[in-house]
Amino acid sequence: MSVHLTLQKSYGCKGDYDKTIAIQKCGNYPYELTLRFAQCCLRCGACFAAGYSWFDKFGNNKRVRSNIPIEQIIADFQAILNPPFPHINYNWMRILGGEPLLNDRYIEYLLETLIKLSTIDANKFNNGIIIQTNGIHIGKGNTNILKNKLIELYKKNPKVVVVIEISIKGTNPEEFKLISNPEGKLFSGLQRFEFSTRLEEALFKYNIQSYYKLKELELPNLRPTIIAGYGISESFLLTEGRSPKSTMTILFDTDTPTYHPSLWSDNFKRLYNDFINDWKEFDNMFSKMPMYGIKDQFNYGWVRPAIGRTKKIYKGRFYDADYVTHRNPSVESKFKDILEKFFLKSNQEYYSTLIRR
């Protein structure tokens, strides 16, 4: 079983995408270190990483490599410890996808890597690791390898905190399908199949359950958390509606944005309330649930193509107030309801809070 990584290059560096670990511009200077996986078990319509995540795209991506020896990752990490890079500590290490916890092989590969990196110099990433996942594999109960490796990591370096951030893809099974598989097909093992009601309900259940499966591990170096994926536009969230760059969302129906409280299933309500109770004493920002929105906040080269692809997929179910023939006051008024339940902070504030001791 292969493990696929997406090659990168460090921010500000010229040359090819040929590094497994790189410095990326996220948060304040000196930014973050990232390790980026490829391939995912979902096919989210608003995914900015579709080119190396979707099952029908990642195999043809020139930056994707399979079964890279862990020793190469170690070498790329050690290169960052030396000139020409400054001898400074980065804000955190973030593990992105694709899907880093796609299966047991991915988990073993990732955790073996993190154990070795943490043994070399965890101060270089501020003793903080953030793994971003959809949690599907974990939600099925596949936690043994993860548990054993996290225990091993703790024995090697008890200072390292591992945050596993689960992206929740909707508040009910139908919304889960709309967000994670809008074109109606997914990839399972080696076969493509049509999305069925039974399947969408099962995947939604695993997505929700993953938070509880991680909590059950009760490990001192593990910090499970959740975040809503692909809600309203990020600039609307960050400015709390005061001065957004855009007013965008995926519509559940004619007048209702995804994640609106009127759509919440009982399972999502329970998850939301349990999460708030778990985290509100850690920091008062967690009196609400965090949300990643439609990415309109940054002027990176991939933003416009990603939004354009999202609009093409969702057609009339993608609401953009700047381009609709007639604005919909009912839709836009419901953005306020979402702001009452969800928040987004700057990357620096949010991620540094997640890894805080």
KEVOTOR-925003 format. One record per residue (C-alpha): x, y, z. Coordinates in Angstrom, 2 decimals, decimal comma. Each point is the difference from the previous one (the first is absolute). Layout:
<recs>
> X;Y;Z;
...
</recs>
This chain:
<recs>
> 0,00;0,00;0,00;
> 1,54;3,28;-1,14;
> 0,35;3,26;1,91;
> -0,14;3,10;-2,17;
> 1,59;3,34;0,85;
> -0,25;3,37;-1,74;
> 3,37;1,64;-0,57;
> 0,44;3,64;1,01;
> 2,49;2,85;-0,02;
> 0,59;2,43;2,84;
> -1,54;3,45;-0,09;
> 2,27;2,48;-1,74;
> 2,22;-2,69;-1,52;
> 0,53;-0,38;-3,71;
> 0,28;-3,28;-1,82;
> -2,04;-3,16;-0,25;
> -2,57;-1,53;2,30;
> 2,29;-2,70;1,32;
> -0,26;0,09;3,81;
> -2,14;-2,14;2,29;
> 0,17;2,47;2,90;
> -0,04;3,71;-0,76;
> -0,50;3,42;1,56;
> -3,40;1,39;-0,95;
> -1,37;3,49;0,57;
> -2,63;-0,65;2,63;
> -0,21;2,06;3,16;
> 2,53;2,63;0,94;
> 3,68;-0,13;-0,93;
> 1,85;-2,41;0,13;
> -3,13;-1,87;-1,19;
> -0,57;-3,77;0,16;
> 1,50;-3,32;-1,07;
> -2,25;-2,26;-2,07;
> -0,14;-3,60;-1,16;
> -2,64;-0,52;-2,66;
> -1,59;-3,34;-0,88;
> -1,87;-0,83;-3,22;
> -3,22;-2,02;-0,66;
> -3,24;0,23;1,94;
> -3,04;-2,18;0,61;
> -2,37;2,92;-0,66;
> -0,46;2,32;-3,00;
> -1,04;3,34;1,48;
> -1,22;2,46;-2,60;
> 1,67;2,99;1,66;
> 3,34;-1,73;0,67;
> 2,91;2,31;-0,86;
> 2,28;-3,07;-0,12;
> -2,08;-1,93;-2,55;
> 2,97;-0,46;-2,35;
> 1,79;-2,28;2,45;
> -2,98;-1,19;2,06;
> -2,77;-1,18;-2,33;
> 0,33;-3,67;-0,97;
> -0,28;0,82;-3,72;
> 2,66;2,75;0,10;
> 2,78;-0,71;2,50;
> 1,56;-2,82;-2,05;
> 0,73;2,38;-2,86;
> 1,36;2,81;2,15;
> 3,69;0,60;-0,71;
> 0,64;0,97;3,62;
> -1,33;-3,27;1,43;
> 2,51;-2,71;0,89;
> -0,64;-3,47;1,40;
> 1,79;-1,85;2,80;
> 2,66;2,60;0,68;
> 2,40;-1,42;2,61;
> -0,43;1,62;3,41;
> 3,73;0,65;-0,11;
> -0,62;2,52;-2,79;
> -2,47;1,89;2,20;
> 2,58;0,02;2,79;
> 2,61;1,34;-2,42;
> -2,32;2,80;-1,16;
> -0,72;0,89;3,63;
> 3,69;0,05;0,91;
> 0,70;2,24;-2,99;
> -2,34;2,58;1,51;
> 2,05;-0,12;3,20;
> 3,04;1,25;-1,89;
> 0,91;2,99;-2,19;
> -1,23;1,63;-2,18;
> -3,04;-0,21;2,30;
> 0,26;2,14;3,16;
> 0,53;-1,81;3,29;
> -3,48;0,72;1,34;
> -2,93;-1,99;1,28;
> -3,14;-0,09;-2,12;
> -3,52;0,49;1,35;
> -1,15;-3,62;-0,30;
> 0,03;-2,96;-2,36;
> -3,19;-0,58;-1,97;
> -0,84;-3,30;-1,70;
> -2,38;0,51;-2,91;
> -1,62;-1,94;-2,79;
> -1,28;-1,55;-1,91;
> -0,86;-2,09;2,99;
> 2,88;-0,69;2,44;
> -1,97;-2,66;1,90;
> -1,36;-1,73;-3,11;
> 0,70;-3,53;1,23;
> 2,22;-1,92;2,42;
> 2,99;0,15;-2,35;
> -0,23;3,80;-0,19;
> -0,34;0,24;3,78;
> 3,01;-2,23;0,66;
> 2,12;1,88;-2,55;
> -1,00;3,40;1,39;
> 0,52;-0,86;3,65;
> 3,32;-1,71;-0,66;
> 1,08;3,22;-1,70;
> -1,23;2,21;2,85;
> 1,77;-2,15;2,59;
> 3,30;0,42;-1,84;
> -0,45;3,72;-0,56;
> -0,94;0,53;3,65;
> 3,11;-1,87;1,08;
> 2,26;2,17;-2,17;
> -1,28;3,46;0,97;
> -3,65;0,61;0,90;
> 0,87;3,52;1,10;
> 0,36;0,82;-3,68;
> -3,81;-0,25;-0,29;
> -0,74;1,30;3,50;
> -0,84;-3,53;1,24;
> -3,35;0,32;-1,75;
> -1,43;-2,20;-2,76;
> -3,40;0,56;-1,65;
> -1,42;-2,85;-2,09;
> -2,96;0,98;-2,18;
> -2,32;-2,87;-0,89;
> -3,55;-0,91;-0,96;
> 0,13;-2,75;2,62;
> -1,84;-2,62;-2,07;
> 2,51;-2,79;0,62;
> 0,24;0,87;3,70;
> -3,79;0,18;0,30;
> -0,20;-3,65;-1,06;
> 1,94;-0,87;3,14;
> 3,45;-0,35;-1,57;
> 2,01;1,48;2,86;
> 2,39;-2,75;1,15;
> 3,01;1,03;-2,07;
> -0,61;3,66;0,72;
> -0,22;-0,69;3,74;
> 3,13;-2,13;0,14;
> 2,05;2,46;-2,02;
> -1,17;2,99;2,04;
> 1,03;-1,85;3,16;
> 3,39;-0,63;-1,58;
> 0,27;3,67;-0,97;
> -0,81;1,05;3,57;
> 2,75;-2,24;1,36;
> 2,49;1,48;-2,47;
> -0,99;3,61;0,60;
> -2,76;0,78;2,52;
> 0,14;3,72;-0,86;
> -1,58;-0,47;-3,43;
> -3,73;0,71;-0,29;
> -1,88;-1,64;-2,90;
> -3,23;1,74;-0,95;
> -2,25;-2,02;-2,30;
> -2,45;2,40;-1,63;
> -3,00;-1,73;-1,57;
> -1,74;1,83;-2,80;
> -3,73;-0,63;0,39;
> -1,60;-0,09;-3,44;
> -3,55;1,05;0,75;
> -2,67;-0,12;2,66;
> -2,16;-2,83;-1,40;
> 0,51;-2,85;-2,51;
> -1,46;1,87;-2,97;
> 2,19;3,01;0,69;
> 2,99;-2,31;0,40;
> -0,66;-1,32;-3,49;
> -0,38;3,52;-1,39;
> 3,35;1,10;1,44;
> 2,11;-3,14;-0,32;
> -1,31;-1,53;-3,22;
> -2,10;2,50;-1,99;
> 0,55;-1,69;-3,35;
> -1,35;-3,31;1,28;
> 2,97;-2,34;-0,09;
> 2,66;-1,04;2,43;
> 2,94;-2,36;0,02;
> 0,16;-2,98;2,34;
> 2,96;-2,36;-0,17;
> 0,49;-0,51;-3,74;
> -3,57;0,44;-1,15;
> -2,16;3,00;-0,83;
> -3,55;-0,12;1,25;
> -3,15;2,09;0,03;
> -0,83;1,81;3,20;
> -2,86;-1,72;1,80;
> -2,11;1,11;2,92;
> 1,47;-2,79;2,12;
> 3,55;1,05;-0,87;
> -0,49;3,70;0,66;
> -1,52;-0,77;3,37;
> 2,90;-2,32;0,87;
> 2,70;2,49;-1,00;
> -1,75;2,83;1,84;
> -0,12;-2,23;3,08;
> 3,73;-0,78;-0,25;
> 0,78;3,68;-0,47;
> -1,88;0,85;3,21;
> 1,21;-3,03;1,98;
> 3,68;0,67;-0,66;
> 0,09;2,71;2,67;
> -1,34;-2,42;2,62;
> 2,34;-2,80;-1,12;
> 2,98;2,29;0,55;
> -1,28;1,18;3,38;
> -0,29;-3,61;1,12;
> 3,77;-0,44;-0,40;
> 0,64;2,38;2,95;
> 3,64;0,57;-0,89;
> 1,98;2,82;1,66;
> 1,52;1,22;-3,28;
> -3,18;-0,20;-2,12;
> -2,40;2,92;-0,34;
> -3,06;-0,76;-2,22;
> -1,97;2,89;-1,44;
> -2,54;0,69;-2,76;
> -0,66;2,68;-2,58;
> -2,83;0,52;-2,48;
> 1,22;-0,32;-3,57;
> -1,03;2,25;-2,93;
> -2,53;2,33;1,58;
> -0,58;3,64;-0,88;
> 2,79;2,13;-1,50;
> 3,06;0,29;2,25;
> 0,15;3,80;-0,15;
> -3,59;0,13;1,29;
> 0,98;-2,19;2,94;
> 3,22;1,86;0,78;
> -1,65;3,43;-0,02;
> -3,23;-1,32;1,58;
> -1,89;1,42;-2,97;
> 1,23;3,56;0,42;
> 2,22;0,30;-3,07;
> 0,14;-3,25;-1,97;
> 1,72;-0,25;-3,37;
> -2,92;-2,12;-1,17;
> -3,24;-1,62;1,12;
> 0,18;-3,60;-1,19;
> -1,36;-3,35;1,07;
> -1,20;-3,36;-1,26;
> -3,78;-0,14;0,24;
> -1,70;-2,97;1,62;
> -3,26;1,15;-1,57;
> -1,26;3,15;-1,71;
> 0,19;2,19;3,10;
> 2,26;-1,79;2,47;
> 3,82;0,01;0,21;
> 1,72;-3,19;1,05;
> 0,62;-0,31;3,75;
> -3,02;2,14;0,86;
> -1,36;-1,06;3,43;
> -3,37;-0,93;-1,53;
> 1,75;-2,89;-1,79;
> 1,74;-1,58;2,97;
> -0,64;-3,68;0,65;
> -0,15;-1,32;3,55;
> 3,46;-1,56;-0,44;
> 1,52;3,30;-1,04;
> -1,72;1,85;2,85;
> 1,50;-2,46;2,46;
> 3,45;0,34;-1,56;
> -0,20;3,80;0,04;
> -1,03;0,14;3,66;
> 2,53;-2,61;1,12;
> 2,80;1,84;-1,80;
> -0,92;3,33;1,60;
> -0,08;-1,61;3,43;
> 3,39;-1,64;-0,62;
> 1,78;3,11;-1,26;
> -1,64;3,13;1,43;
> 2,12;-0,05;3,15;
> 3,18;-0,44;-2,05;
> -0,60;3,32;-1,78;
> -3,05;2,26;-0,19;
> 0,11;0,09;-3,82;
> -1,51;-3,50;0,18;
> -3,35;1,23;1,21;
> -0,79;-0,67;-3,67;
> 1,21;-2,62;-2,48;
> 2,79;0,96;-2,42;
> -0,77;0,03;-3,73;
> 2,07;-0,01;-3,16;
> -1,88;1,96;-2,63;
> 0,10;0,40;-3,75;
> 3,53;1,30;-0,57;
> -0,26;3,59;-1,17;
> 2,34;1,59;2,53;
> 3,38;-0,34;-1,69;
> 1,36;1,04;-3,38;
> 1,85;-3,25;-0,60;
> 0,09;-1,34;-3,56;
> -2,13;-3,03;0,81;
> -2,93;1,93;1,54;
> -1,76;1,16;-3,17;
> 0,28;-3,35;-1,83;
> -1,30;-1,79;3,10;
> -2,99;2,32;0,32;
> -0,62;-0,25;-3,74;
> -0,04;-3,80;0,16;
> -2,32;0,11;3,01;
> -2,45;2,25;-1,86;
> 0,07;-2,31;-3,00;
> -0,78;-3,04;2,14;
> -2,79;1,52;2,07;
> -1,48;2,28;-2,67;
> -3,15;1,60;1,45;
> 0,71;-1,41;3,44;
> 3,07;2,21;0,34;
> -1,03;3,42;1,23;
> 2,30;2,95;-0,69;
> -1,67;3,34;0,75;
> 2,36;1,85;-2,35;
> -1,08;-1,95;-3,07;
> -3,63;-1,04;0,46;
> -2,60;1,72;-2,16;
> -2,14;0,71;3,04;
> 1,36;-0,11;3,54;
> -1,89;-2,21;2,44;
> -0,67;1,82;3,31;
> -1,25;-3,22;1,58;
> 3,29;-1,79;-0,66;
> 2,16;2,90;1,13;
> -1,98;0,57;3,19;
> 0,76;-3,59;1,01;
> 3,72;0,70;-0,05;
> -0,59;1,76;3,33;
> -1,46;-3,21;1,45;
> 3,15;-1,85;-1,03;
> 2,22;2,64;1,61;
> -1,80;-0,62;3,29;
> 1,13;-3,64;-0,06;
> 3,35;0,04;-1,83;
> 3,20;2,04;-0,06;
> 3,26;0,37;-1,88;
> 3,15;1,65;1,35;
> 3,29;0,82;-1,67;
> 2,22;-3,02;-0,62;
> 2,53;1,30;2,52;
> -2,51;0,39;2,80;
> -1,92;-3,20;-0,72;
> 2,85;-2,48;-0,57;
> 2,19;1,39;2,78;
> -2,96;-0,43;2,37;
> -0,51;-3,62;-1,08;
> 3,57;-0,99;0,94;
> 0,21;2,13;3,12;
> 1,07;-1,86;3,15;
</recs>
